[in-house]
Amino acid sequence: MSSSSSTYPSSWYAASATPLPKQPTLQGRIDADVCILGAGYTGLSAALELAEAGYSVVVLEAERIGWGASGRNGGQAIAGFGCGEAKLEALVGFDDARRMF
């Protein structure tokens, strides 16, 4: 873990989560079947799956678990299209494009 930051940036996660204890910086060498960089959703999920499959796994994180996007998710699940209304209209016709938008 980096010593550059000691607290999470202000967010709902930081305000509501029970703080985890700081982990020591890795010293020396560690042997594992798989090394995962980053303890966000993807890294931790991969580590769990691999460990359950019998692999020895080490997860390296520069800050704290969930420090990056996993701790401040701004993702949204919204309906949308990969083109504007005019192109959609050309693809499916005026009436269907209007219903889709």
Secondary structure, 3 states (H helix, E strand, C coil): CCCCCCCCCCCHHHHHCCCCCCCCCCCCCCCCCEEEECCCHHHHHHHHHHHHCCCCEEEECCCCCCCCHHHCCCCCCCCCCCCCHHHHHHHHCHHHHHHHC
